[in-house]
Structure formats: structure tokens, C-alpha cells
Amino acid sequence: MKIVSRNEELLRDALSCLPQPSSRTSLASCNKLIRFEDISAAAFKIQCGVQKTPCMYSRLSKQYGMDIYLKKEFLQYTGSVKERGVLYLLMSLPQEQQRKGVIVASDSNFSMAVAYHASELRIPVFVIMPTSTAPARVRMCREYGAMVISYGTTAKDSQVHARRLAQENGYLYLEEEDSAVYLSGLGTVGLEMYEQVPKLDAVIFPAGGHCGLLAGSAAALKHLNPRISIIGVESESFPVLQQSLKAGHPTEDQACNNHHFYGDVSGVCFGSNSLQLTGKLVDKVVAVREEDILISMLRLLEYERATVDAEGAIGLAALVAGKLPELKGKRVAVVICSGNLELHLLQRCIAHALTLDNRVCRFSLVISDCPGDMSKLLEFLAREEARVLDIKQERTFVTSELFTVEVICTVETRDKIHTAQLRNALLERYPRTAWTER
């Protein structure tokens, strides 16, 4: 399989046709040319079923010295860009298969999108989820209209069970892969961005193992304007795409653990087609730290009122980390592709991000246990404009004088400069202050 487009020199032999094992319960991966016309056809066919999400100028632009436009794919009904590929995939199934139904086995964004769009198309849909799946995800999937079955303690257990049910009942077992149809659906993101933001210099996508969005959109954008720089971003903890590109074939990072925080970013590289497309069409792949992703999530929440997960924030994280200095002064679009983070995890992420951003800090000091000394400390913090989040007193295990109390205080500051000013002022007034380093 290869890309066919106007820019024939760049796209020639981007994909090779790989033989696929035949199975009546598995969707064949490729064996079809992916052309720009296929992506255009996908855009026309799914236009009534998915949102044409905004690509808006961001207030973060001044902070990072470039014109940043955010493609807000987390505004899709199920909170994920995966809806585009899934809807086109389901609409392309033969009517007989649509009548029999489909089955998936995971708690991923892909499964959520299948659950919703299959129900909307009146296709029977079954979702097998591990028993460890968050109750909120199970409930949401059921509300979308899927028959949800909890089975097994691991994702592999659920997949085996789903395949068996597919064989026994004639369902089509679906898993995220780089079929021509799926990539064409995802590639519609590139078409929309090109229409929405004139004179783009670069577009940043999440990468990682599931790089279908990166590959499909790159095919559309490079056809329309080969001078647009396409950049993929993955986690330093799971550099699956960079390892696969270097090896020339899909590889699996041994550190890959599919932690819910990372989602698809930490998945294994799922297809040679997407990998070869990426190698031919993507200009650069960079890796970012977990700390950069967390701060990116915080920036999006504060500046854009956007609650996103790691996969949604990882593109902006490359700018937060200063990994792309060549984009200064340029017009850059960033795809915010997903916003499905469990609430308890979101709370932990934001709290940790505030600490990493030097806006929540902790210190301890010893003061005399006399009336008025605690109020003097609080008055001092108020003058320094530090917001007290938590304060504790320890008397029993204080190792200094008898009539003293150790005060452990957590405060919120405006920024890194304010934190440094507070620290200096505390040390000047209370020389025995111990600052808790993160």
C-alpha cells in the first residue's frame, strides 16, 4: 500500500502492501491504496457524525513566542479524535456485518468511540472490559448504548474472550490498527486544520505507539502543502515510535505498561503501514518528560479551560519543554486529541503539576509555643501574599527546646519568582526554616 498524491516524489512508496492473515472475525488491515481522495471521501462521509472542532488561536502564544492554534479534538462527543476513524470504519462495513454486530475488548478511547457510533448506526456492539476498569468508564460505555461485559483481570483476558465470542456469534472483532479506512478517517483532522488556519508553518501531533493520527493527517497535509513541517511527540518513558523508526519495523518498549495516565501514548507500535508513512512524511519526532506533560495539562486548564489527559497534552508539552526552538515566531497548530482522564487521576495530576511549576511549596520551622507567635507567622505569610493551603503543628516529637512547636506549612504562590521571594523572606525572619525540596 502506498500514498498517491500530487507530491509524488515525497509520497512514492510510503507504504508497502503487507499480507494479512484471513479471518472472518478480523478486519483486514490494508491492501488498498491510500490516496488524498480517500481522505476527502472520508471527510464528506463522516461530516454529519463527528464535530468539526475549532482550531483556535491560543493565549499561550505570547508565553512561548509563536502563534499557537489549538485543534480541540477533545470536544468530540466521546472526548477523543478516535471517533473520526471509527465512524468511517463502521460506515464502510458490509450491511450483513453491520446486521451481525461488532465486538471490542478494551477500555480505551477507541472502544468508547466504537460503542457510541455503532449504537448511533444501529449496529449491535459488545465491549469486553477487564474487571479492573474504572466504574465511570463502564457506566459511560453503557450509556453510549453498548452491551458491556466485565471479564478477566487483564486486557489480554478480555481480548481472548472477545475473539471467542466473535467466532461463535459472527461478530466482527475490532481492534485499533492502521487499515486504510481507519487512517483515512483520522486524516480528516489534517484537512480541517489546513482549511481553518491559513499559512501554517508546522503542525504538532501526539505520537507514541498508536501513530495513526500522525500518519493519516501527515498524508493530507503534505499533499496540500509539502512545506508544512509535521512533528510527532511521544513520552521519554515510552519512546516506541523513535525506536520503531530506528529499527525499521514495529517494536515493543519493554518499559511499556499502558498506565492509564499515558493511555495510547504508551501503547505498542500497532502497524507497519503507519510506521512507514511516519518515516516518509513526518519531519521530526521528539520526546518529552512526564513533568512537561503535567505542566502542559495545567497550562491548558488555566489558559484554555480545557481538561485533557496526557495524550491530549503531549503535543503542547513539546513547546512547554522548549524542544522545538526552531518554531519561534512561526504559525503552529497543536492537536489536543483527547480529554478522557479519570477524575481522581486528574486531581492528582493538577496537584503535582502545581508543585512542579513552583506554585505550591512546603516548609517547616520552629517557633516558641507562646500566645501570638502563630498569628505572627500567619500575618507574615499574608503580607508576603502567600495563600496557606495547609498548616500543622507538632509538639511531641520536636527535638529542640521544651516550649517550642514545629510548624509544617503548605502554601500557594503566584509563580517561581514569588516562591523564591517568599523563601528568602522566611529565611531572613526564621533562619531555621527547612524548605521541602520536590
Buried (B, 14 or more C-beta within 10 A) or exposed (E): BBBBBEBEEBBEEBBEEBEBEEEEBBBBBBEBBBBBEBBBBBBEBBEEBBEEBBBBEBEBBEEBEBBBBBBBBBBBBBBBBBBBBBBBBBBBBEEEBBEBBBBBBBBBBBBBBBBBBBBBBEBBBBBBBBEEBBEEBBEBBEEBBBBBBEBBEEBEBBBBBBBEBBEEEBBBBBBBBBBBBBBBBBBBBBBBBBEBBEEBBBBBBBBBBBBBBBBBBBBBBBBBEBEBBBBBBBBBBBBBBBBBBEEEEBBEBEEBEBEBBBBBBBBBBBBBBBBBBBBBBBEBBBBBBBBBBBBBBBBBBBBBEBBBBBBBBBBBBBBBBEBBEEBEEBBBBBBBBBBBBBEEBBEEBBEBBBBBBBBBBBBBBBBEBEEEEBEEBEEBBEEBEBEEEEBEEEEEEBEEEEEBBBBBBBBBBBEEEBBEBBBEBBBEEBEEBEBEEE
